Amino acid sequence: MRRSVFALVLASLSIVGFTTHAIAAENKLARGTVVSINAGAVTVAMPDGDRRFTVDNRTTIEAVGAGTMSRRATADGKPGPKLGDVLKVGQAVEVTYDDVNGAAHAKRIRRVASASVKAADEHPRKTSSGTVKSFADNALTISGRAGSGATFEQTFIIDSNTKLFGKGFGTAAAKSGGRLPAAGLIANGDTVAVSYNAMGSALRAADVRVITKAR
């Protein structure tokens, strides 16, 4: 199944196409079950209680089938799918968010298989995005700007457990028998989002999503 990432436009509550936006150097991550959806927010039930996340035109939604719904709506000359068409109450989601004026603002909402988080996880996952500066010898370095406007540079370890996501990756992997070197998928200048775990002074990439390929 293909996952698609789309931008949410609050004026029409539609999912309107592939988007890229800046993500601060470090964001917070929450996982739970959707308990309510309305025009400007999604409420998620988590072990420590319900949490309300605001959504706006900077929020991206990643969900299986969203791309198909959007293309069908475009072909029929209709508005794109609404938030409630892509996310449903009872679904498990992972929310990448930051705190804005005391409110939790959702930068990305991703449907996941389970709402549970392993209690034994000693290394909470964080998210960072930027432009690929270099990728060699199992190390990925990106640079970008944090929410404060300051520049940053981070290097992540890429290993056999790191998952790579991007347009056409599945097809390319299938053609190569299910295995494809990461070097053939990620290039300097690509815009990527990296979910990672800080393990001491090292940052290990859990997954890397190519948002926009360099031209």
Phi and psi restraints in degrees (value plus and minus 20) as a CYANA .aco file:
   2 ARG   PHI    -110.0   -70.0
   2 ARG   PSI     117.6   157.6
   3 ARG   PHI    -119.0   -79.0
   3 ARG   PSI     126.3   166.3
   4 SER   PHI    -149.2  -109.2
   4 SER   PSI     127.8   167.8
   5 VAL   PHI    -132.3   -92.3
   5 VAL   PSI     107.9   147.9
   6 PHE   PHI    -154.5  -114.5
   6 PHE   PSI     136.3   176.3
   7 ALA   PHI    -113.0   -73.0
   7 ALA   PSI     120.2   160.2
   8 LEU   PHI    -114.9   -74.9
   8 LEU   PSI     104.5   144.5
   9 VAL   PHI    -127.7   -87.7
   9 VAL   PSI      91.6   131.6
  10 LEU   PHI     -85.8   -45.8
  10 LEU   PSI     -48.5    -8.5
  11 ALA   PHI     -76.4   -36.4
  11 ALA   PSI     -57.4   -17.4
  12 SER   PHI    -141.9  -101.9
  12 SER   PSI     -18.2    21.8
  13 LEU   PHI      31.5    71.5
  13 LEU   PSI      23.7    63.7
  14 SER   PHI    -133.3   -93.3
  14 SER   PSI     137.4   177.4
  15 ILE   PHI    -120.0   -80.0
  15 ILE   PSI      97.2   137.2
  16 VAL   PHI    -141.3  -101.3
  16 VAL   PSI       0.5    40.5
  17 GLY   PHI     107.6   147.6
  17 GLY   PSI     151.3   191.3
  18 PHE   PHI     -87.1   -47.1
  18 PHE   PSI     117.8   157.8
  19 THR   PHI    -159.6  -119.6
  19 THR   PSI     141.3   181.3
  20 THR   PHI    -153.8  -113.8
  20 THR   PSI     117.0   157.0
  21 HIS   PHI    -166.2  -126.2
  21 HIS   PSI     137.4   177.4
  22 ALA   PHI     -91.3   -51.3
  22 ALA   PSI     117.3   157.3
  23 ILE   PHI    -137.7   -97.7
  23 ILE   PSI     115.4   155.4
  24 ALA   PHI     -79.0   -39.0
  24 ALA   PSI     142.8   182.8
  25 ALA   PHI     -73.9   -33.9
  25 ALA   PSI     -60.5   -20.5
  26 GLU   PHI    -155.3  -115.3
  26 GLU   PSI     111.7   151.7
  27 ASN   PHI    -141.9  -101.9
  27 ASN   PSI     145.7   185.7
  28 LYS   PHI    -112.6   -72.6
  28 LYS   PSI     133.5   173.5
  29 LEU   PHI    -146.6  -106.6
  29 LEU   PSI     114.6   154.6
  30 ALA   PHI    -153.8  -113.8
  30 ALA   PSI     128.5   168.5
  31 ARG   PHI    -156.5  -116.5
  31 ARG   PSI     116.7   156.7
  32 GLY   PHI    -196.3  -156.3
  32 GLY   PSI    -178.9  -138.9
  33 THR   PHI    -135.9   -95.9
  33 THR   PSI     112.7   152.7
  34 VAL   PHI     -86.0   -46.0
  34 VAL   PSI     106.8   146.8
  35 VAL   PHI    -134.1   -94.1
  35 VAL   PSI     -38.5     1.5
  36 SER   PHI    -180.7  -140.7
  36 SER   PSI     131.3   171.3
  37 ILE   PHI    -156.2  -116.2
  37 ILE   PSI     110.1   150.1
  38 ASN   PHI    -159.6  -119.6
  38 ASN   PSI    -193.9  -153.9
  39 ALA   PHI     -77.3   -37.3
  39 ALA   PSI     -56.8   -16.8
  40 GLY   PHI    -139.2   -99.2
  40 GLY   PSI     -11.4    28.6
  41 ALA   PHI    -181.6  -141.6
  41 ALA   PSI     137.6   177.6
  42 VAL   PHI    -146.7  -106.7
  42 VAL   PSI     110.1   150.1
  43 THR   PHI    -125.1   -85.1
  43 THR   PSI     110.5   150.5
  44 VAL   PHI    -141.3  -101.3
  44 VAL   PSI     110.7   150.7
  45 ALA   PHI    -105.1   -65.1
  45 ALA   PSI     106.9   146.9
  46 MET   PHI    -149.1  -109.1
  46 MET   PSI     148.2   188.2
  47 PRO   PHI     -74.8   -34.8
  47 PRO   PSI     -51.4   -11.4
  48 ASP   PHI    -116.5   -76.5
  48 ASP   PSI      -7.3    32.7
  49 GLY   PHI     100.5   140.5
  49 GLY   PSI     153.0   193.0
  50 ASP   PHI     -94.2   -54.2
  50 ASP   PSI     125.4   165.4
  51 ARG   PHI    -152.2  -112.2
  51 ARG   PSI     111.7   151.7
  52 ARG   PHI    -118.3   -78.3
  52 ARG   PSI     107.2   147.2
  53 PHE   PHI    -134.3   -94.3
  53 PHE   PSI     104.4   144.4
  54 THR   PHI     -96.9   -56.9
  54 THR   PSI     129.1   169.1
  55 VAL   PHI    -147.2  -107.2
  55 VAL   PSI     127.2   167.2
  56 ASP   PHI    -172.6  -132.6
  56 ASP   PSI    -184.7  -144.7
  57 ASN   PHI     -91.8   -51.8
  57 ASN   PSI     -22.3    17.7
  58 ARG   PHI    -115.9   -75.9
  58 ARG   PSI     -29.2    10.8
  59 THR   PHI     -98.6   -58.6
  59 THR   PSI     115.6   155.6
  60 THR   PHI    -131.1   -91.1
  60 THR   PSI     124.7   164.7
  61 ILE   PHI    -136.6   -96.6
  61 ILE   PSI     107.7   147.7
  62 GLU   PHI    -136.0   -96.0
  62 GLU   PSI      95.3   135.3
  63 ALA   PHI    -175.6  -135.6
  63 ALA   PSI     125.1   165.1
  64 VAL   PHI     -84.5   -44.5
  64 VAL   PSI     111.6   151.6
  65 GLY   PHI      71.6   111.6
  65 GLY   PSI     -31.4     8.6
  66 ALA   PHI     -83.9   -43.9
  66 ALA   PSI     -58.6   -18.6
  67 GLY   PHI     -83.5   -43.5
  67 GLY   PSI     -62.1   -22.1
  68 THR   PHI     -83.3   -43.3
  68 THR   PSI     -63.1   -23.1
  69 MET   PHI     -83.3   -43.3
  69 MET   PSI     -60.3   -20.3
  70 SER   PHI     -86.2   -46.2
  70 SER   PSI     -63.7   -23.7
  71 ARG   PHI     -84.8   -44.8
  71 ARG   PSI     -59.6   -19.6
  72 ARG   PHI     -85.2   -45.2
  72 ARG   PSI     -60.9   -20.9
  73 ALA   PHI     -84.0   -44.0
  73 ALA   PSI     -61.2   -21.2
  74 THR   PHI     -83.7   -43.7
  74 THR   PSI     -63.2   -23.2
  75 ALA   PHI     -83.6   -43.6
  75 ALA   PSI     -52.4   -12.4
  76 ASP   PHI    -108.8   -68.8
  76 ASP   PSI     -19.8    20.2
  77 GLY   PHI      50.7    90.7
  77 GLY   PSI       7.6    47.6
  78 LYS   PHI    -131.2   -91.2
  78 LYS   PSI     141.0   181.0
  79 PRO   PHI     -80.2   -40.2
  79 PRO   PSI     135.1   175.1
  80 GLY   PHI     -86.2   -46.2
  80 GLY   PSI     151.0   191.0
  81 PRO   PHI     -81.7   -41.7
  81 PRO   PSI     125.9   165.9
  82 LYS   PHI    -102.8   -62.8
  82 LYS   PSI     145.6   185.6
  83 LEU   PHI     -74.7   -34.7
  83 LEU   PSI     -62.3   -22.3
  84 GLY   PHI     -88.5   -48.5
  84 GLY   PSI     -34.0     6.0
  85 ASP   PHI    -101.9   -61.9
  85 ASP   PSI     -46.7    -6.7
  86 VAL   PHI    -115.8   -75.8
  86 VAL   PSI     -58.4   -18.4
  87 LEU   PHI    -132.2   -92.2
  87 LEU   PSI     123.6   163.6
  88 LYS   PHI    -148.5  -108.5
  88 LYS   PSI     128.8   168.8
  89 VAL   PHI     -79.0   -39.0
  89 VAL   PSI     114.3   154.3
  90 GLY   PHI      80.1   120.1
  90 GLY   PSI     -33.7     6.3
  91 GLN   PHI    -100.8   -60.8
  91 GLN   PSI     128.7   168.7
  92 ALA   PHI    -105.1   -65.1
  92 ALA   PSI     115.8   155.8
  93 VAL   PHI    -157.9  -117.9
  93 VAL   PSI     137.7   177.7
  94 GLU   PHI    -138.6   -98.6
  94 GLU   PSI     107.3   147.3
  95 VAL   PHI    -135.2   -95.2
  95 VAL   PSI     103.7   143.7
  96 THR   PHI    -114.4   -74.4
  96 THR   PSI     104.7   144.7
  97 TYR   PHI    -166.6  -126.6
  97 TYR   PSI     147.3   187.3
  98 ASP   PHI    -156.0  -116.0
  98 ASP   PSI     145.4   185.4
  99 ASP   PHI    -115.4   -75.4
  99 ASP   PSI     100.5   140.5
 100 VAL   PHI    -140.9  -100.9
 100 VAL   PSI      92.6   132.6
 101 ASN   PHI      32.3    72.3
 101 ASN   PSI      21.4    61.4
 102 GLY   PHI      64.5   104.5
 102 GLY   PSI     -24.0    16.0
 103 ALA   PHI    -129.7   -89.7
 103 ALA   PSI     126.6   166.6
 104 ALA   PHI    -104.5   -64.5
 104 ALA   PSI      93.0   133.0
 105 HIS   PHI    -120.2   -80.2
 105 HIS   PSI     102.1   142.1
 106 ALA   PHI     -97.3   -57.3
 106 ALA   PSI     100.5   140.5
 107 LYS   PHI    -110.0   -70.0
 107 LYS   PSI     -56.3   -16.3
 108 ARG   PHI    -165.9  -125.9
 108 ARG   PSI     117.3   157.3
 109 ILE   PHI    -141.1  -101.1
 109 ILE   PSI     101.3   141.3
 110 ARG   PHI    -142.5  -102.5
 110 ARG   PSI     107.5   147.5
 111 ARG   PHI     -91.1   -51.1
 111 ARG   PSI     115.2   155.2
 112 VAL   PHI    -149.0  -109.0
 112 VAL   PSI     148.2   188.2
 113 ALA   PHI     -94.1   -54.1
 113 ALA   PSI     -52.3   -12.3
 114 SER   PHI    -161.1  -121.1
 114 SER   PSI     125.1   165.1
 115 ALA   PHI    -106.1   -66.1
 115 ALA   PSI     -29.5    10.5
 116 SER   PHI     -97.4   -57.4
 116 SER   PSI     128.8   168.8
 117 VAL   PHI    -142.5  -102.5
 117 VAL   PSI     109.9   149.9
 118 LYS   PHI     -81.7   -41.7
 118 LYS   PSI     102.5   142.5
 119 ALA   PHI     -84.1   -44.1
 119 ALA   PSI     -44.7    -4.7
 120 ALA   PHI    -100.2   -60.2
 120 ALA   PSI     -22.7    17.3
 121 ASP   PHI     -89.1   -49.1
 121 ASP   PSI      88.0   128.0
 122 GLU   PHI    -107.7   -67.7
 122 GLU   PSI     -25.6    14.4
 123 HIS   PHI    -146.3  -106.3
 123 HIS   PSI      66.3   106.3
 124 PRO   PHI     -75.0   -35.0
 124 PRO   PSI     122.1   162.1
 125 ARG   PHI    -103.1   -63.1
 125 ARG   PSI     119.4   159.4
 126 LYS   PHI    -141.7  -101.7
 126 LYS   PSI     149.8   189.8
 127 THR   PHI    -150.4  -110.4
 127 THR   PSI     120.0   160.0
 128 SER   PHI    -162.4  -122.4
 128 SER   PSI     128.8   168.8
 129 SER   PHI    -159.7  -119.7
 129 SER   PSI     135.0   175.0
 130 GLY   PHI     155.1   195.1
 130 GLY   PSI    -181.2  -141.2
 131 THR   PHI    -124.6   -84.6
 131 THR   PSI     114.0   154.0
 132 VAL   PHI     -84.5   -44.5
 132 VAL   PSI     103.4   143.4
 133 LYS   PHI    -116.7   -76.7
 133 LYS   PSI     -59.1   -19.1
 134 SER   PHI    -178.8  -138.8
 134 SER   PSI     134.1   174.1
 135 PHE   PHI    -169.7  -129.7
 135 PHE   PSI      85.4   125.4
 136 ALA   PHI    -181.5  -141.5
 136 ALA   PSI     131.5   171.5
 137 ASP   PHI      32.4    72.4
 137 ASP   PSI      24.0    64.0
 138 ASN   PHI      42.3    82.3
 138 ASN   PSI       5.8    45.8
 139 ALA   PHI    -149.4  -109.4
 139 ALA   PSI     108.4   148.4
 140 LEU   PHI    -132.4   -92.4
 140 LEU   PSI     104.0   144.0
 141 THR   PHI    -134.0   -94.0
 141 THR   PSI     109.8   149.8
 142 ILE   PHI    -145.0  -105.0
 142 ILE   PSI     138.6   178.6
 143 SER   PHI    -155.3  -115.3
 143 SER   PSI     136.9   176.9
 144 GLY   PHI    -199.1  -159.1
 144 GLY   PSI    -180.7  -140.7
 145 ARG   PHI    -144.0  -104.0
 145 ARG   PSI     118.1   158.1
 146 ALA   PHI    -101.7   -61.7
 146 ALA   PSI     154.8   194.8
 147 GLY   PHI     -80.6   -40.6
 147 GLY   PSI     -47.9    -7.9
 148 SER   PHI     -98.4   -58.4
 148 SER   PSI     -28.6    11.4
 149 GLY   PHI      77.7   117.7
 149 GLY   PSI     -29.8    10.2
 150 ALA   PHI     -92.3   -52.3
 150 ALA   PSI     126.4   166.4
 151 THR   PHI    -103.1   -63.1
 151 THR   PSI     135.0   175.0
 152 PHE   PHI    -164.1  -124.1
 152 PHE   PSI     141.5   181.5
 153 GLU   PHI    -162.1  -122.1
 153 GLU   PSI     112.3   152.3
 154 GLN   PHI    -155.2  -115.2
 154 GLN   PSI     125.3   165.3
 155 THR   PHI    -139.7   -99.7
 155 THR   PSI     111.9   151.9
 156 PHE   PHI    -138.6   -98.6
 156 PHE   PSI     125.2   165.2
 157 ILE   PHI    -100.7   -60.7
 157 ILE   PSI     110.4   150.4
 158 ILE   PHI    -129.8   -89.8
 158 ILE   PSI     101.8   141.8
 159 ASP   PHI    -151.1  -111.1
 159 ASP   PSI    -190.9  -150.9
 160 SER   PHI     -87.2   -47.2
 160 SER   PSI     -35.6     4.4
 161 ASN   PHI    -113.2   -73.2
 161 ASN   PSI     -27.9    12.1
 162 THR   PHI     -92.8   -52.8
 162 THR   PSI     111.2   151.2
 163 LYS   PHI    -120.3   -80.3
 163 LYS   PSI     118.9   158.9
 164 LEU   PHI    -134.5   -94.5
 164 LEU   PSI     114.8   154.8
 165 PHE   PHI    -149.9  -109.9
 165 PHE   PSI     121.4   161.4
 166 GLY   PHI     155.9   195.9
 166 GLY   PSI     144.4   184.4
 167 LYS   PHI     -82.5   -42.5
 167 LYS   PSI     103.5   143.5
 168 GLY   PHI      65.0   105.0
 168 GLY   PSI     -22.8    17.2
 169 PHE   PHI     -84.3   -44.3
 169 PHE   PSI     -61.8   -21.8
 170 GLY   PHI     -82.0   -42.0
 170 GLY   PSI     -62.9   -22.9
 171 THR   PHI     -84.8   -44.8
 171 THR   PSI     -63.8   -23.8
 172 ALA   PHI     -83.0   -43.0
 172 ALA   PSI     -60.7   -20.7
 173 ALA   PHI     -86.8   -46.8
 173 ALA   PSI     -59.9   -19.9
 174 ALA   PHI     -81.9   -41.9
 174 ALA   PSI     -60.1   -20.1
 175 LYS   PHI     -87.4   -47.4
 175 LYS   PSI     -45.7    -5.7
 176 SER   PHI    -120.0   -80.0
 176 SER   PSI      -5.2    34.8
 177 GLY   PHI      62.1   102.1
 177 GLY   PSI       1.7    41.7
 178 GLY   PHI      74.4   114.4
 178 GLY   PSI     -28.4    11.6
 179 ARG   PHI    -142.7  -102.7
 179 ARG   PSI     112.5   152.5
 180 LEU   PHI    -167.3  -127.3
 180 LEU   PSI     103.4   143.4
 181 PRO   PHI     -79.1   -39.1
 181 PRO   PSI     118.6   158.6
 182 ALA   PHI     -78.2   -38.2
 182 ALA   PSI     -51.4   -11.4
 183 ALA   PHI     -82.3   -42.3
 183 ALA   PSI     -42.1    -2.1
 184 GLY   PHI    -105.8   -65.8
 184 GLY   PSI     -25.0    15.0
 185 LEU   PHI    -133.3   -93.3
 185 LEU   PSI     -50.2   -10.2
 186 ILE   PHI    -134.6   -94.6
 186 ILE   PSI     112.5   152.5
 187 ALA   PHI    -152.8  -112.8
 187 ALA   PSI     138.5   178.5
 188 ASN   PHI     -76.2   -36.2
 188 ASN   PSI     116.3   156.3
 189 GLY   PHI      74.6   114.6
 189 GLY   PSI     -33.7     6.3
 190 ASP   PHI     -86.9   -46.9
 190 ASP   PSI     125.6   165.6
 191 THR   PHI    -112.9   -72.9
 191 THR   PSI     104.2   144.2
 192 VAL   PHI    -151.4  -111.4
 192 VAL   PSI     137.5   177.5
 193 ALA   PHI    -138.5   -98.5
 193 ALA   PSI     107.1   147.1
 194 VAL   PHI    -137.1   -97.1
 194 VAL   PSI     103.3   143.3
 195 SER   PHI    -115.5   -75.5
 195 SER   PSI     108.7   148.7
 196 TYR   PHI    -165.8  -125.8
 196 TYR   PSI     144.8   184.8
 197 ASN   PHI    -138.7   -98.7
 197 ASN   PSI     111.2   151.2
 198 ALA   PHI    -104.6   -64.6
 198 ALA   PSI      98.9   138.9
 199 MET   PHI    -141.8  -101.8
 199 MET   PSI      69.7   109.7
 200 GLY   PHI      50.8    90.8
 200 GLY   PSI    -147.9  -107.9
 201 SER   PHI    -109.5   -69.5
 201 SER   PSI     -24.8    15.2
 202 ALA   PHI    -116.2   -76.2
 202 ALA   PSI     128.2   168.2
 203 LEU   PHI    -135.7   -95.7
 203 LEU   PSI      94.3   134.3
 204 ARG   PHI    -121.1   -81.1
 204 ARG   PSI     104.1   144.1
 205 ALA   PHI     -96.5   -56.5
 205 ALA   PSI     101.9   141.9
 206 ALA   PHI    -102.8   -62.8
 206 ALA   PSI     -63.4   -23.4
 207 ASP   PHI    -171.1  -131.1
 207 ASP   PSI     131.3   171.3
 208 VAL   PHI    -146.4  -106.4
 208 VAL   PSI     104.9   144.9
 209 ARG   PHI    -133.8   -93.8
 209 ARG   PSI     100.6   140.6
 210 VAL   PHI    -102.4   -62.4
 210 VAL   PSI      93.3   133.3
 211 ILE   PHI    -105.0   -65.0
 211 ILE   PSI     -66.0   -26.0
 212 THR   PHI    -160.6  -120.6
 212 THR   PSI     110.5   150.5
 213 LYS   PHI     -99.5   -59.5
 213 LYS   PSI     126.0   166.0
 214 ALA   PHI     -87.1   -47.1
 214 ALA   PSI     126.5   166.5
